[in-house]
């Protein structure tokens, strides 16, 4: 299910930034046009119009034009309404242009360096979001940022972390910052506010109104990235408090808005966010299933990073497990995909019942008595980094089943709201690190996702980063992003009797109604 990080999925247009060779006519008494006006006139004749030059860049550009003897390359960046003249360089072949794509995740920040000419990923780096220090969840950070001083603390920490990561990516790649001319960023609504330095306090208060949903294209230096003096910065817009720019980027990456048949995007992160639709309509909703599906409900749960168990198989006769660890090291814990496979395999091996309870009628050598009651030892002490067994208790399984039930219920309800069956969906895209590791067959076996042909499921990794990367390579997507923003309708999943009844049925493995999962063979 892994997605190739080299862009683009369906990029067709030209990049946000172009290098335009220009031989300016020499000024004379008969043509006394000013140097910068002469440049703008020449660009206009080449189809780059209207043009704008930032006041602080004017003197530097004039000096470069004269230094190069009027034979130059103008680096121009598209800013939706006009072309920005970003730089002037020597008129010689070569000189690649680069862009940076940034995923503003609430837990991690991901930076990708892209060669805009070849549309290839040069380097990529993931770092922790330092804002976790002031709250692991977004709500805690919003509360902390109620006054301007605290908001400044959060923003400064974020910008500094992004700057360090960008500098490292550039340094490791041997790319000078002066060759980076575009920075595209996507994050949820709160993270966008922190990034821009806007008061986020009304996002979580009825009627849940952001300070801003759209952001002007500016120079990166204006937001504190002084080492990128000639780079434009674009921040994906939000739809509202619950649908941020990261979701818009994901919709564009998955191509939901260009599909004739309905498709679905599932983005598992802090929350599970779902978008359903096609080129005519888009619905979005969110639910609190994310932490569990990323391994966050078990004592040794962790994200899908090095040291995490992400694949599990259990011998049907001996009931002994075999597992894979990301990074081929000893195990540090288990991530969401590993937990899904563990529960699915325990179910098929008769270790747990359809209610998610341990089967006390079997003699399993991996059963343990823990502080949380009976547990299953997935990894022995000799197989772990800290020398302690990795145990999954019945309580852990119960909490996990609530999250998988929430996921299935969310998917079912949003389809029902538009009169669709799961079979009507052409494709289902699963985003996030979770999407790269999940085995759809296992997720179907426990009743977390619909029982559909497995070919309909596609893992697209970090869809927020992918959308931001695609925009760097195709400026026509600026218009598409705005169209998607205007198309999306957020659907509130109200707690009602029908919803709760469906949720209760989904608490079982795979479900209380076996007709919904015909491919699952109950042991």
C-alpha positions in Angstrom: 0.0 0.0 0.0 3.0 2.3 0.0 2.9 5.3 -2.2 6.0 6.4 -4.3 7.2 9.6 -2.7 8.2 11.0 -6.1 5.5 13.3 -7.1 3.1 13.6 -8.9 0.1 11.4 -9.0 -1.7 13.5 -11.7 0.4 16.6 -12.1 0.0 18.1 -15.6 0.8 21.8 -15.4 3.9 23.8 -14.9 5.5 24.4 -11.5 4.8 27.4 -9.2 8.2 28.8 -10.1 9.8 29.3 -13.5 13.2 30.5 -14.8 12.6 32.7 -17.8 15.6 33.7 -20.0 15.4 37.4 -20.9 17.7 39.5 -23.0 16.7 43.0 -22.2 17.0 45.6 -24.9 19.7 48.1 -24.0 18.4 51.5 -22.8 19.0 54.5 -25.0 18.0 58.1 -25.4 15.1 56.8 -27.5 14.1 54.2 -24.9 14.6 55.5 -21.4 12.4 52.9 -19.8 13.5 52.2 -16.2 15.4 48.9 -15.6 12.7 47.2 -13.6 9.9 48.5 -15.9 12.0 47.1 -18.8 12.1 43.7 -17.1 8.3 43.7 -16.4 7.6 44.7 -20.0 9.8 41.9 -21.3 8.1 39.3 -19.0 4.6 40.6 -20.1 5.6 40.0 -23.7 6.4 36.4 -22.7 3.0 35.9 -21.1 4.0 36.5 -17.5 1.5 39.2 -16.5 0.8 41.1 -14.4 4.1 41.2 -12.5 4.9 42.5 -9.1 8.2 43.2 -7.3 8.4 43.3 -3.5 9.7 46.8 -2.4 12.5 45.3 -0.4 13.8 43.3 -3.4 13.9 46.2 -5.9 17.4 47.6 -5.4 18.9 44.1 -5.2 17.3 43.1 -8.5 18.3 46.2 -10.3 21.9 45.7 -9.3 21.8 42.1 -10.5 20.3 43.1 -13.9 23.2 45.6 -14.4 25.8 43.2 -13.1 24.7 40.6 -15.7 24.8 43.0 -18.6 21.0 42.9 -19.2 21.2 39.2 -20.3 19.5 37.4 -17.4 17.2 34.7 -16.2 14.2 36.1 -14.2 12.9 33.7 -11.5 9.2 34.3 -11.3 6.7 32.7 -8.9 2.9 32.4 -9.5 0.9 34.0 -6.6 -2.7 33.3 -7.8 -3.4 36.8 -9.0 0.0 37.8 -10.4 3.6 36.8 -11.0 6.1 37.8 -8.4 9.6 38.5 -9.7 11.6 36.6 -7.1 15.2 36.8 -8.3 17.5 37.6 -11.2 20.4 35.3 -12.1 22.9 34.8 -14.9 21.5 33.8 -18.2 23.2 30.4 -18.4 21.8 26.8 -18.6 21.5 24.7 -15.5 20.7 26.1 -12.1 17.9 23.9 -10.8 15.0 25.5 -8.9 13.8 23.9 -5.7 10.7 24.0 -3.5 9.9 22.9 0.0 6.7 21.2 1.0 5.8 21.2 4.7 3.2 19.1 6.6 2.3 21.0 9.8 1.2 18.0 11.8 0.2 18.4 15.4 2.6 15.7 16.5 5.2 15.7 13.8 6.5 18.1 11.1 7.5 16.7 7.7 9.7 18.6 5.3 10.2 17.5 1.7 12.7 19.1 -0.8 11.7 18.9 -4.4 13.5 19.6 -7.6 10.9 21.6 -9.5 12.3 20.7 -12.9 12.4 17.0 -12.5 9.5 16.8 -10.0 11.6 14.5 -7.9 11.9 14.3 -4.2 15.5 15.2 -3.3 15.3 14.7 0.5 12.8 14.4 3.3 12.9 14.8 7.0 10.4 14.2 9.9 10.9 15.9 13.2 8.8 16.2 16.4 6.5 19.2 16.8 7.9 21.0 19.8 4.4 22.4 20.7 3.7 19.0 22.3 5.5 20.5 25.3 2.5 22.8 25.9 -0.2 20.1 25.2 -0.2 16.8 23.4 -3.7 17.6 22.1 -4.7 20.6 20.0 -7.3 21.8 22.5 -4.7 22.2 25.3 -2.6 24.3 23.0 -5.6 26.5 22.0 -6.3 27.1 25.7 -2.6 27.9 26.3 -2.6 30.4 23.4 -5.4 32.5 24.7 -3.1 35.5 25.4 -0.7 37.0 22.8 2.4 36.2 24.8 1.6 32.5 24.9 0.6 32.4 21.3 4.0 33.9 20.4 5.7 31.2 22.5 3.9 28.5 20.4 4.5 30.2 17.1 8.2 30.8 17.8 8.8 27.2 18.8 7.0 26.0 15.6 8.8 28.4 13.2 12.2 27.6 14.8 11.6 23.8 14.6 10.6 24.2 10.9 13.6 26.4 10.2 16.1 23.9 11.7 14.5 21.0 9.8 14.6 22.9 6.5 18.2 24.0 7.0 19.2 20.4 7.7 17.4 19.0 4.6 19.1 21.6 2.5 22.5 21.1 4.0 22.3 17.3 3.7 21.2 17.7 0.1 23.9 20.2 -0.8 21.3 22.7 -2.0 21.8 26.4 -1.1 18.8 28.1 0.4 19.1 30.8 -2.3 17.9 28.2 -4.8 14.6 27.6 -2.9 11.9 29.7 -4.4 8.6 28.3 -3.0 7.4 26.9 0.2 3.9 25.2 0.4 2.5 24.3 3.8 -0.6 22.4 4.9 -2.0 21.8 8.4 -5.2 21.6 10.3 -7.0 24.8 11.2 -5.4 25.2 14.6 -1.9 24.5 13.3 -2.5 27.0 10.5 -3.4 29.6 13.1 -0.3 28.8 15.2 1.9 29.0 12.1 0.5 32.4 11.0 0.3 33.8 14.6 -3.5 34.1 14.7 -5.7 33.9 17.8 -7.1 30.4 17.8 -9.3 30.8 20.8 -12.7 30.9 18.9 -12.0 27.7 17.0 -13.3 25.6 20.0 -16.0 27.9 21.1 -19.5 27.9 19.7 -20.2 28.9 16.9 -16.6 27.7 16.2 -15.3 30.5 13.9 -11.6 30.6 12.9 -9.8 34.0 12.7 -9.1 33.3 9.0 -9.7 30.5 6.5 -7.6 31.9 3.7 -4.1 33.3 3.7 -2.3 35.6 1.3 0.7 34.3 -0.6 3.7 36.0 1.0 7.5 35.8 1.1 8.7 33.2 3.6 10.9 35.8 5.2 7.7 37.7 6.3 6.8 34.7 8.5 10.3 34.4 10.1 12.1 32.2 7.5 14.8 34.8 6.9 17.2 32.2 5.3 14.7 31.9 2.4 14.8 35.6 1.2 13.5 34.9 -2.4 10.9 32.2 -1.6 7.2 32.6 -1.8 5.1 30.9 0.9 1.7 29.4 0.3 -0.5 28.0 3.2 -3.4 25.8 2.2 -6.7 27.4 3.2 -9.2 25.9 5.7 -12.9 25.2 5.3 -13.6 25.8 8.9 -12.7 24.7 12.4 -13.0 21.0 11.7 -11.7 20.9 8.1 -8.3 22.3 7.6 -5.8 22.8 4.8 -4.3 19.3 5.4 -7.7 17.8 4.4 -7.9 20.0 1.3 -4.4 18.9 0.3 -5.4 15.3 0.9 -8.6 15.6 -1.3 -6.4 17.1 -4.1 -3.8 14.4 -3.7 -6.4 11.6 -3.8 -8.3 13.2 -6.7 -11.7 13.0 -5.1 -12.7 16.2 -6.7 -11.9 15.0 -10.2 -13.7 11.7 -10.0 -17.0 10.9 -11.7 -17.8 8.0 -9.3 -17.8 8.6 -5.5 -14.5 8.0 -3.7 -13.5 8.2 0.0 -10.5 9.5 1.8 -9.7 8.3 5.4 -7.0 10.3 7.1 -6.0 8.7 10.4 -4.0 10.9 12.7 -5.0 12.7 15.9 -8.6 12.1 14.8 -10.0 10.0 12.0 -11.1 12.4 9.3 -13.2 11.2 6.4 -14.1 12.9 3.1 -16.6 11.4 0.7 -17.6 12.6 -2.8 -16.8 13.3 -6.4 -16.4 16.1 -8.8 -19.8 17.5 -8.0 -20.0 17.3 -4.2 -17.8 16.6 -1.2 -18.8 15.8 2.4 -16.4 15.7 5.4 -16.7 14.5 9.0 -14.4 13.6 11.9 -14.4 11.2 14.8 -12.2 10.3 17.7 -10.9 7.0 16.4 -7.4 8.2 15.5 -5.3 7.6 18.6 -6.3 4.0 19.0 -5.7 3.2 15.3 -2.2 4.6 15.7 -1.5 2.3 18.6 -2.3 4.9 21.2 -4.5 2.8 23.5 -2.2 0.0 24.6 0.5 0.4 27.2 3.3 -0.2 24.7 1.5 1.5 21.8 3.5 3.8 19.5 3.4 5.4 16.1 4.6 3.5 13.0 8.3 4.4 13.4 11.4 2.4 14.0 11.0 -0.2 16.7 7.2 -0.6 16.2 5.7 -4.0 15.5 3.6 -3.4 12.4 2.9 -7.0 11.2 1.7 -10.0 13.1 0.9 -13.6 12.2 -0.1 -16.3 14.7 0.4 -20.1 14.2 -3.1 -21.7 14.3 -1.8 -24.8 16.1 0.9 -23.5 18.5 -0.7 -20.1 19.0 2.8 -18.7 18.8 3.1 -15.2 17.2 5.5 -14.1 14.4 6.0 -10.4 13.9 7.9 -7.8 12.0 9.5 -4.7 13.5 10.0 -1.5 11.5 13.7 -1.0 11.2 14.6 -4.6 11.8 15.5 -4.0 15.4 14.2 -5.4 18.6 10.6 -4.4 19.4 9.9 -1.2 21.4 6.1 -1.4 21.1 3.2 -1.9 18.7 1.7 0.5 16.2 -1.9 0.7 15.0 -1.4 -1.6 12.0 0.3 -4.2 14.2 -2.6 -4.0 16.7 -5.1 -4.5 14.0 -3.3 -7.6 12.7 -2.8 -8.9 16.3 -6.5 -8.7 17.0 -7.4 -10.2 13.6 -5.0 -13.1 14.1 -6.1 -13.7 17.7 -9.7 -13.8 16.4 -8.9 -16.3 13.6 -6.8 -18.4 16.0 -9.7 -18.6 18.5 -7.6 -16.7 21.2 -10.3 -14.1 21.4 -14.0 -14.4 20.9 -16.3 -12.3 18.7 -16.9 -10.1 21.9 -13.1 -9.4 22.1 -12.7 -11.5 25.2 -9.9 -14.1 25.7 -11.1 -17.6 25.2 -10.5 -19.4 28.5 -11.3 -22.8 27.0 -7.9 -23.0 25.2 -4.5 -23.6 26.6 -2.4 -20.7 25.2 1.3 -20.5 26.2 1.3 -16.8 25.7 -1.4 -16.0 28.2 -0.2 -13.9 31.2 -1.7 -12.5 34.3 -1.0 -8.7 34.4 -2.0 -5.7 36.5 -4.8 -5.2 34.0 -5.9 -8.9 34.2 -5.4 -11.6 31.6 -3.1 -10.6 28.7 -1.4 -12.0 25.6 2.4 -11.8 25.4 3.1 -10.6 21.8 6.9 -10.2 22.3 9.0 -12.0 24.9 11.6 -10.1 27.0 14.4 -11.4 24.7 12.7 -9.8 21.7 12.3 -6.3 23.1 14.6 -3.3 23.5 13.9 -2.8 27.2 13.8 -6.5 28.2 10.2 -6.4 29.2 7.4 -8.4 27.5 5.0 -6.5 25.3 1.6 -7.5 26.6 -1.9 -6.7 25.2 -4.6 -7.1 27.8 -8.3 -7.7 27.4 -8.9 -4.1 28.5 -6.6 -3.0 25.7 -8.6 -5.0 23.2 -11.9 -3.6 24.5 -10.7 0.0 24.1 -9.4 -0.8 20.6 -12.7 -2.4 19.5 -14.5 0.9 20.5 -12.2 2.8 18.2 -12.6 0.3 15.3 -16.3 0.4 15.9 -16.2 4.2 15.7 -14.3 4.0 12.5 -16.8 1.7 10.8 -19.8 3.6 12.1 -18.4 6.9 10.8 -17.9 5.4 7.3 -21.3 3.8 7.4 -23.1 6.9 8.5 -21.5 9.4 6.1 -22.4 7.0 3.2 -25.9 6.7 4.4 -26.3 10.5 4.6 -26.0 10.7 0.8 -27.9 7.4 0.1 -24.8 5.4 -0.9 -23.8 1.8 -0.2 -20.2 0.9 0.3 -20.3 -1.0 -2.9 -21.0 2.3 -4.8 -17.5 3.6 -3.9 -15.0 3.4 -6.7 -11.9 3.8 -4.4 -11.1 4.3 -0.7 -7.8 6.0 0.1 -6.2 5.6 3.5 -3.8 8.4 4.4 -1.3 9.0 7.2 1.6 6.8 8.3 -1.2 4.4 9.3 -2.2 4.0 5.7 1.3 3.0 4.6 1.3 0.0 7.0 -2.3 -1.2 7.2 -3.3 -4.5 5.6 -6.8 -4.0 4.3 -7.6 -7.7 4.6 -6.8 -7.6 8.3 -8.9 -4.5 8.8 -11.8 -6.1 7.1 -11.4 -9.2 9.2 -12.0 -7.3 12.4 -14.8 -5.2 10.9 -13.0 -1.8 10.9 -13.5 -1.1 7.2 -16.1 -2.3 4.7 -15.9 -5.8 3.2 -15.0 -4.7 -0.4 -12.6 -6.0 -3.0 -9.2 -5.3 -1.6 -8.2 -3.6 -4.9 -10.4 -0.7 -3.9 -8.1 0.3 -1.0 -5.1 2.4 -1.6 -2.6 3.7 0.9 -1.3 7.2 -0.1 0.8 7.9 2.9 1.0 11.5 4.1 -1.7 13.0 1.8 -1.2 16.5 3.3 2.5 16.5 2.3 1.6 14.9 -1.1 -0.9 17.6 -1.9 1.6 20.3 -0.9 4.2 18.7 -3.1 1.9 18.4 -6.0 1.1 22.1 -5.8 4.8 23.0 -6.0 4.9 21.1 -9.3 1.6 22.2 -10.8 0.4 25.8 -10.3 -3.0 25.0 -11.8 -3.8 23.2 -8.6 -4.1 26.6 -6.9 -7.5 27.0 -8.6 -8.4 23.4 -7.8 -7.7 23.9 -4.1 -10.0 26.9 -4.0 -12.7 25.0 -5.8 -12.4 22.1 -3.3 -12.6 24.5 -0.4 -15.9 25.9 -1.8 -17.3 22.3 -2.4 -16.7 20.7 1.0 -19.6 20.5 3.4 -18.9 19.5 7.0 -21.3 17.0 8.4 -21.8 16.8 12.1 -22.3 13.2 13.3 -24.9 13.8 15.9 -25.3 11.2 18.7 -28.7 9.5 18.0 -30.3 6.2 18.6 -29.6 4.9 15.1 -25.9 5.9 15.4 -25.5 4.3 18.8 -27.2 1.1 17.7 -24.8 0.8 14.7 -21.9 1.5 17.0 -22.9 -1.3 19.4 -23.2 -3.8 16.6 -19.7 -2.8 15.4 -18.1 -3.5 18.8 -18.1 -7.2 17.9 -15.6 -9.0 15.6 -16.3 -8.4 12.8 -19.9 -7.3 13.5 -23.1 -8.6 15.0 -24.5 -8.8 11.4 -22.4 -11.4 9.5 -24.1 -10.4 6.3 -22.0 -7.2 6.3 -18.7 -9.2 6.2 -19.4 -12.2 3.9 -15.7 -12.8 3.2 -14.8 -13.1 6.9 -14.7 -16.7 8.0 -15.6 -16.9 11.7 -13.5 -19.6 13.5 
